[in-house]
Amino acid sequence: MTRSDDFVAPGVLYAIVCGSSVARDVGTLVDLAQRDGWDVCVIATPDGNKFIDPAALRQQTGHPVRISFKNPGDDDVLPPPDAIIVAPATVNTVNKWAAGIADTLALGLLVEGLGLHLPIVAVPYTNSAMAAHPALRESMVRLASWGVDVLFGPQVVPLHPPGTGDLHRDRFPWRLALDRLNRLCVQDAPVDPDPSSGRGRTSDPGRPRGRDLTSEVDGSVGRDLAAEPDPA
Ligand SMILES: Cc1cc2nc3c(=O)[nH]c(=O)nc-3n(C[C@H](O)[C@H](O)[C@H](O)COP(=O)(O)O)c2cc1C
């Protein structure tokens, strides 16, 4: 899929990576998103940081990779986000996010991002054994019911046996995640009241961006999850 003609990248995309081998390839997402006009910042969990090359990503994005909360009084080193993709999202982070836990910077941004109604796409990635834990599905259902676009299931990325995640990195759906986010932004962006401005659709960070998942997603787990009863 390519971008809609209506698409105007609203600005800053936070690419959040967790502790999975797939995190090594977040530069692929950065490249794709930059081509779509996004200013990309990478945030890693402490375990995600073990898999990435922060210096290379800093050079690629023009922003430092952030791992931990800043100290009181320190300036923000990143511009505020207009949208978030969390991919790969570990079982650990998905479950903690759904529970409202914010004990890493990545989780703090995700918890806050939900409250700010930012467009958020999550791509949980794990092995078949970890995916079988019932808490994961419950967490994904809850997040989807709150407006997160959760991409999960065999159509998105097949589960792999434990210990083989590194072998399947090339299957990871970076392009799909970005396409979904771009589409959320087309849907969310208000139309500029002044057609002569040339801006078309504009970003308005002050506007709540509620999303109707059931009408927007085109299959895969986003729809399946949203159709299930909210376990909360
Ligand atoms: C080599 C390696 C690969 C891992 N891959 C995954 C993975 O793909 N998905 C997952 O849910 N956990 C994976 N884990 C386990 C997580 O790193 C672990 O649960 C960690 O606590 C996640 O922390 P985070 O959610 O803050 O990143 C992996 C661990 C290692 C050592």
The ligand as a Tripos MOL2 file, in Angstrom:
@<TRIPOS>MOLECULE
LIG
   31    33     1     0     0
SMALL
NO_CHARGES

@<TRIPOS>ATOM
      1 C1         17.4850  -12.4400   22.5370 C.3       1 LIG1
      2 C2         16.1640  -12.1260   23.1570 C.ar      1 LIG1
      3 C3         15.0700  -11.9380   22.3290 C.ar      1 LIG1
      4 C4         13.8160  -11.6640   22.8700 C.ar      1 LIG1
      5 N1         12.7660  -11.4950   22.0320 N.ar      1 LIG1
      6 C5         11.5560  -11.2340   22.5390 C.ar      1 LIG1
      7 C6         10.4500  -11.0400   21.6740 C.ar      1 LIG1
      8 O1         10.5600  -11.0760   20.4400 O.2       1 LIG1
      9 N2          9.2370  -10.8020   22.2230 N.ar      1 LIG1
     10 C7          9.0620  -10.7290   23.5900 C.ar      1 LIG1
     11 O2          7.9240  -10.5250   24.0150 O.2       1 LIG1
     12 N3         10.1030  -10.8770   24.4420 N.ar      1 LIG1
     13 C8         11.3310  -11.1170   23.9500 C.ar      1 LIG1
     14 N4         12.3990  -11.2720   24.7990 N.ar      1 LIG1
     15 C9         12.1750  -11.1120   26.2360 C.3       1 LIG1
     16 C10        12.1540   -9.6250   26.6030 C.3       1 LIG1
     17 O3         13.3760   -8.9970   26.2130 O.3       1 LIG1
     18 C11        11.9490   -9.4740   28.1100 C.3       1 LIG1
     19 O4         10.6430   -9.9080   28.4520 O.3       1 LIG1
     20 C12        12.1620   -8.0510   28.5900 C.3       1 LIG1
     21 O5         11.8270   -7.9730   29.9670 O.3       1 LIG1
     22 C13        11.3130   -7.0830   27.8050 C.3       1 LIG1
     23 O6         11.4760   -5.7940   28.3460 O.3       1 LIG1
     24 P1         10.7890   -4.5320   27.6220 P.3       1 LIG1
     25 O7          9.3590   -4.8770   27.4150 O.co2     1 LIG1
     26 O8         10.9560   -3.4110   28.6420 O.co2     1 LIG1
     27 O9         11.5510   -4.2810   26.3880 O.co2     1 LIG1
     28 C14        13.6530  -11.5430   24.2780 C.ar      1 LIG1
     29 C15        14.7720  -11.7070   25.1000 C.ar      1 LIG1
     30 C16        15.9800  -11.9720   24.5480 C.ar      1 LIG1
     31 C17        17.1740  -12.1400   25.4720 C.3       1 LIG1
@<TRIPOS>BOND
     1     1     2 1
     2     2     3 ar
     3     2    30 ar
     4     3     4 ar
     5     4     5 ar
     6     4    28 ar
     7     5     6 ar
     8     6     7 ar
     9     6    13 1
    10     7     8 2
    11     7     9 ar
    12     9    10 ar
    13    10    11 2
    14    10    12 ar
    15    12    13 ar
    16    13    14 ar
    17    14    15 1
    18    14    28 ar
    19    15    16 1
    20    16    17 1
    21    16    18 1
    22    18    19 1
    23    18    20 1
    24    20    21 1
    25    20    22 1
    26    22    23 1
    27    23    24 1
    28    24    25 2
    29    24    26 1
    30    24    27 1
    31    28    29 ar
    32    29    30 ar
    33    30    31 1
@<TRIPOS>SUBSTRUCTURE
     1 LIG1         1 GROUP 0 **** ****
